[in-house]
Amino acid sequence: MFILCFVLVPPLFAQYGGATASITRDQQLSFVAPTWSGETGLFTTITGDTLRRGDLSFGIYYQDWRLLAGPAPDFVPPSRRSYKDMSYALTRLSLSAGFGLTDRWEVSGMVPFDKLTGKGGDRAGFINGWLYQGRFSDSGVGNVHLATKFGFTAVDSSSKLAMSVFTDLPTGDKNSGISSGNANYGVGLHWTAGVATLAGTYAVIGKRDATHSNIPPAGTTPIDLPNELRVDAGLNVPVHFWRTTNWISEANAIFYNGGDRKPKAPINLVTGFRHWFGTSGWALNAAARWNAAKFSKDHGDCRVTELADCGLGGLVGLTFAPLHLARLAPPPPPAPAPVPMPPPPPPAPIAPPEAPPVTPPRVPTEIRTDEIHFEPGSARLTNIAKAILDDVALRMKQEPTSTAIVIGYTDNREATGPNSDLDRRRAEAVRDYLVSRHGIDPSRITVEGRDAREPVGDNNTAEGRLKNRRVVIRLMLP
């Protein structure tokens, strides 16, 4: 069932992982996951990190250890072999959950299912104060582990310090090495800075009561169990070429203090990886474990085909914890530059402005019209004509933007022969007078001739012909 979950769940949740190309190394270092015991940390090493407020974590691990039992030379049958402490395997399937009460305070719980196996032959030893001899196998639910951890530093601090308190409730089988039948408790201190973590935990184990002891005579002999000083060191290194993957290495040692049957201290060296599926919070855990202390004391049967006798074990696990990428500070810009302002919101649509009214072109205004007359066949100005033109010149000076249109005419008897241009010469005579006499700019005066085409009098009478021998001066304002 665990293998099926291990194979199917990660691909199911990986589709929610999102893009990982933009995840930085610092963000990858901030990723958290539960240890096999439930507290936030590496595989075994509890770090200074804590779950955030309202966060829920989950973990399921399958793992094994190669260990040495407590000494029992007085229970070994006579043999040619020299005495050695009995080795055994601890296999554990654990299920854990954690919850963040605040951003720096979490609680967690773990339930283990343990199996103890040994093929000691003529050897004997104590596991949790229970005497085992020869070949054996025990399995069952172990002690429920309850823990709480409080962080002393800010959640975004580069260096984190936390303290944990825990207890193991006696829920396991009391008449076996799975449980001693008594609760134990302890306290730990955990420091994390960058990729490194150091942790120390002290556990008070207590004793196995005589009523749950199998030391002959059974039911009469209690046994004091040694307390445990657990020292852990770990490295959590982001793998730059495999996004959302951290390479984790640990050294886990347990030093025993007091007790009647104190086993040799195990020193487990662990290395493996934790790979998060995108940014979903789900992670795959896998590592190899080597008990260097056991190997140094008992490796006579170590073979390629018998790696268990070499002190080798391992773990696999599936974990979940929220990642909180949005709370991480963005990386600094490569060079000082002003922060670009956000684009302004699109303007609200407005109605196009009404087209301005079409202004008709300005029509020049005629401010006065004057008329002078000429002798038959002549373009010479009379004194009366000059007096009229003097008045026209005065008005043109008063209106410097004004212009004059000068139109020359003839009667019907003049517009023939040598006088065919008499109409224009009469108009030019007016212009020349205004220019030479009064200094009017010639560009302000337009002349034209219209001969006898527009008579104003009867050309059959002398009086009518006099009226037609004329020049009309029209003074205009633009």
Buried (B, 14 or more C-beta within 10 A) or exposed (E): EBEEEBEEBBEEBBEEBEEBEEBBEEBBBBBBBBBBBBBBBBBBBBBBBBBBBEBEBBBBBBBBBBBBBBBBEEBBEEEEEEEBBBBBBBBBBBBBBBBBBBBBBBBBBBBBBBBBBBBBEBBBBBBBBBBBBEEBEBBBBBBBBBBBBBBEBEBEEEEBBBBBEBBBBBBBBBBBBBBBBBBBBBEBBBBBEEBBBBBBBBBBBBBBBBEBBBBEEEEEEBBBBBBBBBBBBBBBBBBEEEBBBBBBBBBBBBBBEEBBBBBBBBBBBBBBBBBBBBBBBBBBBBBEBBBEBBBEEBEEEBEEEEBBBBBBBBBBBBBBBBBBBEEBEEEEEEEEEEEEEEEEEEEEEEEEEEEEEEEEEEEEEEBBEBBBBBEBEBBEBEEEBBEBBEEBBEBBEEEEEBBBBBBBBBBBBBBEEEBEBBBBBBBBBBBBBBBEEBEBEEEBBBBEBBBBEEBEBEBEEEEBBBBBBBBBBBBBEE
